[in-house]
Amino acid sequence: MVPNTLHESIKVQAKRLRDLFGIDLTTAKYVLARGPYGCADWSDLCTPLSEGPPL
């Protein structure tokens, strides 16, 4: 699967992290959001992506 949007891209990253470390997807999403992206949680990471690019 080739991600077409930023939201799809971070979902693919979370799935890769899950597979790499053998953890559940919810934990992988949390780690990804908190670690490299510096967000409070997964929904905090996804909110700006849903709103689209800034004007």
PyMOL commands that set and color helices and strands:
alter all, ss='L'
color gray80, all
select helices_A, chain A and resi 6-21+25-34+42-51
alter helices_A, ss='H'
color red, helices_A
deselect
rebuild
show_as cartoon
